[in-house]
Amino acid sequence: MENRVQITLRPLWHNNQRMVAVRFDYDDTVKDYVKAYDGMRYSNTHKTFYTAYTNTVVHELFAYFRAKNWYVDYSAFKQSALIYKEEEKEDVPNIDSCDLPVLSDASHRDIAKFGKWLQQKRFSANTVQTYMEVTKFFVRYLELKGIGDITARSIEQFNYDFIVKANKSVSYQNQCISGIKQFIDYKQIAIDELDIKRPSKDKKLPSVLSKQEVKAILDATTNLKHRTLLSVVYSAGLRIGEALSLRPDDIDPIRGLILVRSAKGRKDRFTLLSPSLVPLLESYKQHYRPKRFLFEGRAGEAYTQVSARQVLRKALRQTGIRKYVTLHTLRHSFATHLLEAGTDIRYIQELLGHKSPKTTMIYTHVSSTNLTDIKNPFDNL
């Protein structure tokens, strides 16, 4: 069996601050990749690389190293410290300390074929990745328990032991069940009806930034590419996957529109191109000369979501904004600011690409426009 690189993430207290230690068997290639992560440092005292702990960093490190197909062990972190939520489940949810065996080569090949099967069914790249990852956990669980055949009972047992008992999120449970059902279809396995209740998601309001906070984030981002990326995400109300899939000719400064191709639900749509953004975009394109994608990383490939999150995280550190903020928060803020400016909710729905107006209506609950018109009884005491 081929020896895979293993990265181990562990909690570390350094200079009275909580950190994440990154440990691995010494290898120059691995070392260079670890050092390239934004904010990574080396401690001579602890003899390890480390980075500052945040409520999203473990997930980001997981995605960063999994991009290399390396095995990542972060069982030392409790599940409650690893929750990372965003509306698009563009990324794989967190796992905790279940001691699962490493996948066999045969299982790796089978799940790789499963991924290609999902691609042929036209699932999005993020959904394919998520279903592959949750299926890996399921197959590893079966190996741990010595279960040879996939049955309704084995799925229910996995659901209880790995999800319910571990108090994992409702979103994660639904993703696991959906991914396993697709795997069963792929394997053409007939099983009895599952006795699993699909829980509904919690109805939580999105986090929203004020216009002043958005401006502070953009002002703190001095790198031209990074500033342009964050500006496009906010000003067009894009999902990060949509922004990173943009091509240079999707920008239409004459009509003042941005074409979003094959968005969620595989539908194209147009969204706004701010006139104030055009000079920044032109300057960016003249400097970087993007060819295939508007935002390109190394070797002309699309800029990665992990890198984009690091850009936002760096800006947040510089501004001192302490509220929970993700790239999707910029999209939430765009919609809320439009609503507060009096834009019809139906137009906002079209700009965001929501299938149902019910999804867009959530912004009426976070908009401050109507709330500020209410006279607080405390003022009359």
VOGU-3710 file (C-alpha; in Angstrom, 3 decimals, decimal comma):
1> menrvqitlr> 0,000/0,000/0,000  1,314/3,429/-0,952  2,510/5,517/1,977  0,389/8,651/2,162  1,556/11,848/3,810  -0,131/12,285/7,173  -0,699/15,709/8,710  -1,658/15,859/12,375  -3,360/18,948/13,817  -3,204/19,416/17,567
11> plwhnnqrmv> -4,095/22,210/20,025  -1,101/24,243/21,195  -0,746/26,961/23,807  2,065/29,312/22,796  2,813/32,704/24,346  -0,460/32,429/26,278  -2,460/32,119/23,067  -4,352/29,220/21,553  -2,709/27,871/18,407  -2,964/24,913/16,051
21> avrfdyddtv> 0,186/22,794/15,772  0,861/21,160/12,397  2,948/18,005/12,641  4,263/15,636/9,963  7,147/13,326/9,164  9,950/15,489/7,812  9,919/15,962/4,065  11,140/19,035/2,175  8,136/19,107/-0,172  5,666/18,822/2,707
31> kdyvkaydgm> 7,597/21,421/4,713  7,469/23,945/1,847  3,728/23,420/1,409  3,092/23,870/5,147  5,178/27,066/5,218  3,211/28,462/2,266  0,007/28,548/4,321  -0,825/32,151/5,243  0,074/32,874/8,871  2,125/29,702/9,400
41> rysnthktfy> 5,115/30,003/11,763  7,675/27,716/13,368  8,250/27,391/17,125  11,755/26,439/18,219  10,387/25,859/21,712  7,795/23,294/20,646  9,648/22,136/17,513  6,554/22,417/15,353  4,854/24,610/12,781  1,788/26,417/14,077
51> taytntvvhe> -0,829/29,013/13,208  -3,318/31,030/15,233  -6,531/29,275/16,234  -9,856/30,632/14,954  -13,281/29,033/14,727  -12,634/28,178/11,058  -8,914/27,502/10,819  -9,059/23,743/11,464  -11,534/23,336/8,626  -9,386/25,541/6,367
61> lfayfraknw> -6,245/23,558/7,185  -8,144/20,341/6,506  -9,175/21,576/3,043  -5,676/22,972/2,366  -3,941/19,638/2,989  -6,696/17,492/1,498  -6,135/19,393/-1,766  -2,871/17,413/-1,882  -4,754/14,185/-1,101  -2,887/13,945/2,213
71> yvdysafkqs> -4,441/12,256/5,230  -5,361/14,815/7,911  -5,842/13,778/11,540  -7,542/16,428/13,671  -9,181/14,142/16,211  -7,502/16,091/19,025  -10,001/18,900/18,547  -13,431/18,566/20,089  -16,315/18,783/17,660  -17,774/21,831/19,346
81> aliykeeeke> -14,659/23,830/18,488  -14,749/22,826/14,851  -18,174/23,963/13,675  -17,885/25,839/10,430  -21,134/26,977/8,906  -21,896/28,590/5,557  -25,024/28,450/3,461  -23,408/26,721/0,471  -21,892/23,572/1,521  -19,042/24,207/-0,748
91> dvpnidscdl> -16,801/22,504/1,798  -16,813/19,268/3,749  -18,230/19,455/7,300  -16,093/18,561/10,335  -15,528/15,215/12,006  -14,411/14,499/15,550  -12,446/11,810/17,382  -13,899/8,621/15,908  -10,881/6,378/15,355  -11,500/5,208/11,816
101> pvlsdashrd> -9,035/3,023/9,904  -7,277/4,270/6,774  -9,040/3,400/3,534  -7,658/0,498/1,548  -6,347/1,098/-1,979  -9,338/-0,790/-3,384  -11,767/1,468/-1,493  -9,893/4,561/-2,697  -10,250/3,424/-6,305  -13,930/2,589/-5,827
111> iakfgkwlqq> -14,727/5,992/-4,324  -12,771/7,717/-7,098  -15,001/5,922/-9,620  -18,015/6,968/-7,529  -16,868/10,582/-7,878  -16,695/10,271/-11,668  -20,183/8,734/-11,627  -21,474/11,742/-9,685  -19,824/14,087/-12,191  -21,605/12,298/-15,024
121> krfsantvqt> -24,887/12,951/-13,198  -23,940/16,651/-13,335  -23,629/17,266/-9,630  -21,643/20,396/-8,777  -17,945/20,008/-7,989  -18,564/20,880/-4,346  -21,384/18,348/-4,002  -19,212/15,662/-5,597  -16,407/16,403/-3,152  -18,770/16,404/-0,168
131> ymevtkffvr> -20,469/13,125/-1,122  -17,113/11,460/-1,716  -15,801/12,552/1,684  -18,865/11,474/3,684  -18,864/8,164/1,830  -15,234/7,649/2,809  -16,218/8,084/6,458  -19,027/5,555/5,995  -16,777/2,961/4,320  -14,111/3,443/6,992
141> ylelkgigdi> -16,792/3,002/9,660  -17,877/-0,280/8,052  -14,252/-1,466/8,111  -13,946/-0,453/11,772  -17,038/-2,483/12,677  -16,132/-5,403/10,429  -19,352/-5,008/8,426  -19,040/-6,591/5,000  -22,348/-5,695/3,334  -24,151/-2,369/3,121
151> tarsieqfny> -27,630/-2,752/4,588  -30,285/-0,451/5,974  -29,214/-1,561/9,436  -25,549/-0,663/8,828  -26,524/2,833/7,615  -28,792/3,367/10,639  -25,992/2,169/12,923  -23,535/4,583/11,257  -26,046/7,404/11,606  -26,422/6,788/15,337
161> dfivkanksv> -22,791/6,026/16,253  -21,068/8,537/14,017  -23,582/11,389/13,803  -26,268/11,344/16,514  -24,074/10,206/19,410  -21,345/12,618/18,358  -23,923/15,444/18,290  -22,976/16,485/14,783  -24,923/19,166/12,969  -28,233/18,656/11,202
171> syqnqcisgi> -26,626/19,832/7,955  -23,893/17,215/8,281  -26,421/14,457/8,968  -28,434/15,336/5,864  -25,285/15,436/3,734  -24,171/12,036/5,019  -27,520/10,403/4,285  -27,720/11,970/0,816  -24,153/10,964/-0,023  -24,642/7,364/1,139
181> kqfidykqia> -27,890/7,057/-0,827  -26,055/8,134/-3,969  -23,312/5,599/-3,208  -25,944/2,863/-2,904  -27,364/3,849/-6,295  -23,859/3,787/-7,764  -23,221/0,304/-6,336  -26,724/-0,837/-7,427  -27,414/-2,239/-3,978  -31,001/-2,975/-2,949
191> ideldikrps> -31,686/-2,265/0,724  -34,736/-2,021/2,962  -36,299/1,360/3,657  -34,207/3,428/6,051  -35,668/4,145/9,477  -33,958/7,536/9,728  -35,801/10,788/10,201  -34,313/13,541/8,047  -34,157/16,496/10,449  -34,958/19,970/9,200
201> kdkklpsvls> -32,271/22,629/9,372  -32,256/25,215/12,115  -33,738/28,523/11,000  -30,915/30,881/11,871  -30,473/34,428/10,650  -27,386/35,188/8,540  -24,555/37,312/9,844  -24,473/40,721/8,153  -21,851/43,464/7,992  -22,618/47,158/7,987
211> kqevkailda> -21,515/49,243/4,995  -18,808/50,757/7,179  -17,494/47,305/8,075  -17,450/46,228/4,412  -15,507/49,374/3,529  -13,054/48,733/6,366  -12,409/45,196/5,078  -11,804/46,429/1,528  -9,593/49,295/2,707  -7,504/46,843/4,737
221> ttnlkhrtll> -6,960/44,658/1,652  -4,086/46,355/-0,168  -3,178/43,535/-2,570  -4,803/44,371/-5,922  -6,009/40,836/-6,695  -7,341/40,270/-3,173  -9,128/43,626/-3,036  -10,700/43,049/-6,458  -11,886/39,566/-5,469  -13,581/40,716/-2,261
231> svvysaglri> -15,057/43,735/-4,069  -16,579/41,524/-6,780  -18,039/39,084/-4,227  -19,729/41,888/-2,273  -20,772/44,208/-5,114  -22,326/41,395/-7,178  -23,696/39,304/-4,292  -21,861/36,207/-5,485  -21,275/32,862/-3,876  -17,519/32,343/-3,635
241> gealslrpdd> -17,687/29,414/-6,058  -19,419/31,672/-8,587  -16,812/34,400/-8,209  -13,919/31,976/-8,701  -15,589/30,508/-11,815  -15,928/33,898/-13,531  -14,142/34,374/-16,835  -12,778/37,725/-18,062  -15,440/38,009/-20,779  -18,241/37,512/-18,220
251> idpirglilv> -17,729/41,156/-17,224  -19,800/43,514/-19,385  -18,945/47,129/-18,452  -21,075/48,531/-21,306  -24,316/47,021/-19,962  -23,157/47,159/-16,346  -23,724/43,434/-15,816  -21,857/40,307/-14,770  -22,803/36,962/-16,294  -22,839/34,136/-13,743
261> rsakgrkdrf> -22,611/30,834/-15,630  -24,029/27,520/-14,408  -24,731/28,788/-10,899  -26,592/26,766/-8,288  -29,167/24,637/-10,070  -27,044/24,875/-13,258  -28,736/28,125/-14,245  -27,114/31,191/-15,791  -28,065/34,616/-14,504  -26,989/38,248/-14,657
271> tllspslvpl> -26,094/40,328/-11,644  -24,956/43,900/-11,099  -21,609/45,362/-12,123  -21,048/48,479/-10,059  -19,737/51,436/-12,133  -17,404/52,197/-9,214  -15,890/48,722/-9,563  -15,016/49,061/-13,271  -11,773/51,087/-12,813  -10,554/48,595/-10,185
281> lesykqhyrp> -11,346/45,651/-12,473  -9,600/47,295/-15,438  -6,513/47,998/-13,351  -6,536/44,430/-12,086  -6,869/42,914/-15,580  -4,085/45,114/-16,980  -1,760/44,076/-14,164  -2,521/40,334/-13,941  -3,779/39,672/-17,503  -6,058/36,750/-16,573
291> krflfegrag> -6,729/34,336/-19,407  -9,040/31,436/-18,557  -10,442/32,598/-15,205  -10,894/36,141/-13,943  -9,116/35,161/-10,713  -6,288/32,729/-11,360  -3,879/30,988/-9,064  -0,759/29,135/-9,998  -0,476/27,593/-13,468  -3,558/29,461/-14,660
301> eaytqvsarq> -6,002/27,409/-12,605  -8,931/29,022/-10,792  -8,051/30,703/-7,504  -8,923/28,354/-4,641  -11,570/28,852/-1,992  -8,994/28,156/0,708  -6,842/31,047/-0,573  -9,894/33,313/-0,764  -10,771/32,545/2,859  -7,232/33,356/3,910
311> vlrkalrqtg> -7,561/36,736/2,176  -10,701/37,556/4,167  -9,241/36,217/7,398  -6,178/38,456/7,021  -8,376/41,511/6,381  -10,512/40,741/9,444  -7,410/40,553/11,627  -6,320/43,981/10,411  -9,726/45,611/10,896  -10,344/44,082/14,317
321> irkyvtlhtl> -13,893/43,023/13,362  -14,766/40,312/15,869  -18,160/39,098/14,654  -18,402/35,776/12,817  -17,670/36,589/9,174  -17,243/34,331/6,131  -17,062/35,057/2,426  -20,773/34,269/2,270  -21,345/37,085/4,773  -20,421/39,509/1,974
331> rhsfathlle> -23,256/38,057/-0,135  -25,674/38,338/2,804  -24,563/41,938/3,323  -25,090/42,793/-0,365  -28,683/41,535/-0,226  -29,441/43,257/3,081  -28,008/46,591/1,934  -30,098/46,417/-1,267  -33,222/45,753/0,780  -32,449/48,641/3,146
341> agtdiryiqe> -32,019/50,900/0,100  -35,579/50,079/-0,984  -34,869/47,502/-3,726  -37,842/45,249/-4,447  -37,401/41,789/-2,928  -38,187/40,185/-6,324  -35,201/41,902/-7,950  -32,954/40,815/-5,093  -34,156/37,252/-5,621  -33,137/37,428/-9,290
351> llghkspktt> -29,738/38,945/-8,523  -28,946/36,282/-5,933  -30,230/33,434/-8,096  -32,660/32,135/-5,477  -35,173/29,611/-6,789  -37,805/30,531/-4,208  -38,701/33,984/-2,847  -38,931/32,348/0,583  -35,129/32,057/0,604  -34,731/35,754/-0,137
361> miythvsstn> -37,303/36,770/2,477  -34,858/35,909/5,262  -33,173/39,264/4,639  -36,301/41,071/5,787  -35,497/39,693/9,249  -31,972/41,146/9,367  -32,673/44,465/7,659  -32,662/47,378/10,081  -34,858/49,633/7,919  -38,215/48,814/9,506
371> ltdiknpfdn> -36,806/48,259/12,971  -35,364/51,772/13,185  -38,836/53,230/12,521  -40,221/51,633/15,687  -40,359/53,844/18,742  -38,736/52,041/21,663  -40,896/52,301/24,840  -37,707/52,744/26,860  -37,342/56,216/25,306  -40,553/57,345/27,015
381> l> -39,634/56,251/30,537
//
